Amino acid sequence: MGDRNGEGTRGRAWRKVAYVVSRAMTAPARRPLWLRIAAVVGVGLALYLAGRVSGFNAAVSEPAVVREWVRSAGALGVIVFGAAFVGAQLTNVPAIVPLGFGVVFFGPVQGTVIGYAAALVGISIAFFLARSVGGQPLEEIERPFVKRLLARLDERPIRTVALVRLMLWVFPPVNYALAMSSVKYRDYIVGSSIGLIVPMSAAGAVMGWSFG
């Protein structure tokens, strides 16, 4: 009887959690502008705190720990490393850290390619997460400076995103800001793919030369 009551209580709790999550992610355009932006900021902060509190950020920043994850996974080591890279990215660990590990573990070319692919996965997750929670609230901001920036993004989305990536890589606030604009995912991922080639390749080559 007690077990059934416990299961019923847990079931109600999970239904409440599911309801809250569904409310947060349903029709974000109906919520006030400030609340949608705050929701996206809250998601980013929650991911960062989760990484810190769980110890993941510290673990994924230790080469010996990540190497053991890769070694233990055997043939799936590349996938495990890619997942660690994505997790590091979402929890605000600088991308240069896992990229450097990839260069050491897999070599400059393969390590850079794996890091590049993982970076695209990570920024895609950030994009869909931020857009599902906050929608496109930046379009409603009336400040002239913001309007000019968004107009440039609308006119040449791929070029603008590529330039942003060239300078700022996969910086999490950039991912969330672009997701809250009107840019389409297709332009977002194409521009990111182009813009990340040079900085990630250069970083991989330099680290390969330094660690080699």
C-alpha positions as CSV (number, residue, x, y, z in Angstrom):
1,M,0.0,0.0,0.0
2,G,2.8,2.4,1.0
3,D,4.7,1.6,-2.3
4,R,1.6,2.4,-4.3
5,N,1.1,5.6,-2.5
6,G,4.8,6.5,-3.0
7,E,4.5,5.7,-6.7
8,G,1.4,7.8,-7.0
9,T,3.1,10.8,-5.3
10,R,6.1,10.5,-7.6
11,G,3.8,10.2,-10.6
12,R,2.0,13.4,-9.6
13,A,5.3,15.2,-9.1
14,W,6.6,14.2,-12.5
15,R,3.3,15.3,-14.1
16,K,3.7,18.7,-12.4
17,V,7.2,19.0,-13.7
18,A,6.1,18.1,-17.2
19,Y,3.3,20.6,-17.0
20,V,5.7,23.4,-15.9
21,V,8.2,22.5,-18.6
22,S,5.5,22.4,-21.3
23,R,4.1,25.7,-20.2
24,A,7.6,27.3,-20.4
25,M,8.2,25.9,-23.9
26,T,4.7,26.5,-25.4
27,A,3.9,29.6,-27.3
28,P,6.7,31.8,-26.0
29,A,5.4,34.7,-28.2
30,R,2.4,35.1,-25.8
31,R,4.7,35.9,-22.9
32,P,6.0,39.4,-22.2
33,L,9.3,40.4,-23.9
34,W,11.3,40.7,-20.8
35,L,10.1,37.3,-19.5
36,R,11.1,35.5,-22.7
37,I,14.6,37.1,-22.6
38,A,14.9,36.3,-18.9
39,A,13.8,32.7,-19.6
40,V,16.7,32.2,-22.1
41,V,19.2,33.8,-19.7
42,G,17.8,31.5,-17.0
43,V,18.3,28.4,-19.2
44,G,21.9,29.4,-19.9
45,L,22.6,30.1,-16.2
46,A,21.0,26.8,-15.2
47,L,23.2,24.9,-17.5
48,Y,26.3,26.6,-16.2
49,L,25.3,26.0,-12.6
50,A,24.5,22.4,-13.4
51,G,27.9,21.9,-14.8
52,R,29.6,23.5,-11.8
53,V,27.5,21.8,-9.1
54,S,27.7,18.4,-10.6
55,G,31.4,18.6,-11.1
56,F,31.1,18.1,-14.8
57,N,32.9,21.3,-15.7
58,A,35.9,20.4,-13.5
59,A,36.0,16.8,-14.9
60,V,35.8,17.8,-18.5
61,S,38.6,20.3,-18.0
62,E,41.0,17.6,-16.8
63,P,42.8,15.8,-19.6
64,A,43.4,12.6,-17.6
65,V,39.7,12.3,-16.8
66,V,38.5,12.9,-20.4
67,R,41.2,10.5,-21.7
68,E,39.9,7.8,-19.3
69,W,36.4,8.4,-20.6
70,V,37.6,7.9,-24.2
71,R,39.7,4.9,-23.3
72,S,36.9,3.2,-21.4
73,A,34.5,3.7,-24.3
74,G,36.6,1.6,-26.6
75,A,35.4,1.9,-30.2
76,L,32.8,4.5,-29.1
77,G,35.6,6.7,-27.8
78,V,35.1,9.3,-30.5
79,I,31.4,9.6,-29.8
80,V,32.0,9.9,-26.0
81,F,34.6,12.6,-26.7
82,G,32.2,14.4,-29.0
83,A,29.4,14.2,-26.3
84,A,31.9,15.6,-23.7
85,F,32.7,18.5,-26.1
86,V,29.0,19.3,-26.5
87,G,28.4,19.1,-22.8
88,A,31.4,21.4,-22.1
89,Q,30.1,23.9,-24.7
90,L,26.6,24.0,-23.2
91,T,27.9,24.4,-19.6
92,N,30.2,27.3,-20.7
93,V,33.6,25.6,-20.7
94,P,35.8,27.5,-23.3
95,A,35.8,25.4,-26.5
96,I,39.6,25.7,-26.7
97,V,39.9,23.3,-23.8
98,P,38.2,20.2,-25.3
99,L,39.6,21.1,-28.7
100,G,43.1,20.9,-27.3
101,F,42.3,17.5,-25.7
102,G,41.0,16.3,-29.0
103,V,44.2,17.3,-30.8
104,V,46.2,15.5,-28.1
105,F,44.1,12.3,-28.1
106,F,43.3,11.9,-31.8
107,G,45.9,14.1,-33.6
108,P,45.7,17.6,-35.1
109,V,43.5,16.7,-38.1
110,Q,41.1,14.2,-36.6
111,G,40.9,16.0,-33.3
112,T,40.0,19.3,-35.1
113,V,37.4,17.6,-37.3
114,I,35.8,15.9,-34.3
115,G,35.8,19.2,-32.3
116,Y,34.3,21.1,-35.3
117,A,31.5,18.6,-35.7
118,A,30.8,18.6,-31.9
119,A,30.8,22.4,-31.9
120,L,28.1,22.4,-34.6
121,V,26.0,20.0,-32.6
122,G,26.4,22.1,-29.5
123,I,25.4,25.3,-31.1
124,S,22.4,23.6,-32.7
125,I,21.2,22.4,-29.3
126,A,21.6,25.8,-27.9
127,F,19.7,27.4,-30.8
128,F,16.7,25.1,-30.5
129,L,16.7,25.3,-26.7
130,A,16.8,29.1,-26.6
131,R,14.2,29.5,-29.4
132,S,11.8,27.0,-27.9
133,V,11.9,28.8,-24.5
134,G,12.2,32.4,-25.6
135,G,11.0,32.6,-29.2
136,Q,12.4,35.6,-31.1
137,P,12.0,38.5,-28.7
138,L,14.9,40.6,-30.0
139,E,12.7,41.5,-33.0
140,E,10.4,43.4,-30.7
141,I,13.1,45.7,-29.2
142,E,12.7,49.2,-30.5
143,R,16.1,50.6,-29.7
144,P,17.8,52.0,-32.9
145,F,21.1,50.2,-32.2
146,V,19.4,46.8,-31.9
147,K,17.3,47.5,-35.0
148,R,20.4,48.3,-37.1
149,L,22.1,45.1,-36.0
150,L,19.1,43.0,-36.7
151,A,18.6,44.7,-40.1
152,R,22.1,43.7,-41.0
153,L,21.5,40.2,-39.9
154,D,18.3,40.0,-41.9
155,E,20.0,41.4,-45.1
156,R,23.0,39.0,-45.0
157,P,22.3,36.3,-42.4
158,I,24.9,33.8,-43.5
159,R,27.7,36.4,-43.9
160,T,26.8,38.0,-40.6
161,V,26.7,34.8,-38.6
162,A,30.0,33.7,-40.2
163,L,31.7,36.9,-39.2
164,V,30.4,36.5,-35.6
165,R,31.7,33.0,-35.4
166,L,35.0,34.0,-36.9
167,M,35.5,36.4,-34.0
168,L,33.6,34.8,-31.1
169,W,33.6,31.1,-31.9
170,V,30.9,29.2,-30.0
171,F,30.5,31.7,-27.1
172,P,27.2,30.6,-25.4
173,P,25.7,34.1,-25.2
174,V,26.2,34.5,-29.0
175,N,24.3,31.2,-29.6
176,Y,21.4,32.4,-27.4
177,A,21.3,35.9,-28.9
178,L,21.2,34.6,-32.5
179,A,18.5,32.2,-31.5
180,M,16.4,35.1,-30.1
181,S,16.7,37.0,-33.4
182,S,14.8,36.3,-36.6
183,V,17.6,34.3,-38.2
184,K,16.6,31.0,-39.7
185,Y,18.3,27.8,-38.5
186,R,19.5,27.0,-42.0
187,D,21.3,30.4,-42.2
188,Y,22.5,30.0,-38.6
189,I,24.1,26.6,-39.2
190,V,25.5,27.4,-42.6
191,G,27.0,30.7,-41.4
192,S,28.4,29.0,-38.3
193,S,29.8,26.1,-40.4
194,I,31.7,28.6,-42.6
195,G,32.8,30.9,-39.8
196,L,34.2,28.2,-37.6
197,I,36.4,26.6,-40.2
198,V,39.3,29.1,-40.0
199,P,39.6,29.7,-36.2
200,M,39.1,26.1,-35.3
201,S,41.5,24.9,-38.0
202,A,44.1,27.5,-37.0
203,A,43.8,26.6,-33.3
204,G,44.0,22.9,-34.0
205,A,47.1,23.4,-36.1
206,V,48.8,25.6,-33.5
207,M,48.1,23.2,-30.7
208,G,49.2,20.2,-32.8
209,W,52.5,21.9,-33.4
210,S,52.8,23.0,-29.8
211,F,51.9,19.6,-28.3
212,G,53.7,17.6,-31.0
